[in-house]
Every structure is written in structure tokens, then in C-alpha cells.
Amino acid sequence: MRSRGLRNCNPGNIRISNIKFKGEVISNDKSFKQFKSIAYGYRAMMKIIKYYYNHYNLKTLEEIIDRWAPPTENNTSAYVLVVQRETGIQKDSEVYVDDKSTLTSVVAAMSLVENGVKADINEVLKGWDLL
């Protein structure tokens, strides 16, 4: 059975909020956003990470994931370790959010943690193209 995030085309499990993203549709899920395609879900993840970087000055992998998946709700340290392993980016290294290869690899690794299966990299790249 597909994960909730993949069923919602929301691979980052982005919670419902007043912020509206391109490709977002009215959600039938009481807690999480839904998108018209998985690529739009990846795009939303990238937009949020870029916002963290530019507006909250969260530059490192650990800082970004700590905000994305706070320890009050998640095993954040385990989350960071998986993303670090999958991307080769150290937890205290800056994530260059304007670099296609870097951001798409981070988002794909986060999707793995969120959904338990590897991301379809072609869909992640489509998300980048939608930015």
C-alpha cells in the first residue's frame, strides 16, 4: 500500500496551512495538503526549503531538517542521518538550495524518510523544473 504522502502527491507530508502552493488542490485529508501531481509536491518541498534558507537563515542540513521534522514530533537525528547517508552532505554542511543537483538530492532523500520508498528522481526533477 502506498504511503499517505504519496497518495496525497505530497511526498514531504506538508501540513495544511494558509500558504497555498502552485499545483495544490483542495485536500480530502484533514491534516495534510494534496497536490495535483507528485512533481508539484516536490516543488512545494523545494519552495519551503528555499524559504527556510533565505528567511530563517537555516543553512545546514541539520538546521533545515530540524525545522522540517522537529524533535517534538519526529526522530530528527535519525532523519538527518538518512538524508546525510543518501546525499553525502554532512549534517553541519551548508545546503546550496540554488544548486539543482544538491536540492533535488536532499528532497529525494527526505521523501525516502517521509514515505519509506525511494523517490522517483524523474518526478523530483520535474518538481525542480516547476520552480
ABEGO torsion letter per residue (X at the ends): XBBAAAAAGBAAGBBBBABBBBGBBBBABAABBBBABAAAAAAAAAAAAAAAAAAAGBABAAAAAAAABBAAABBAAAAAAAAAAAAGBBAABBBBAABAAAAAAAAAAAAAAAAGBBBBAAAAAAAAAAX
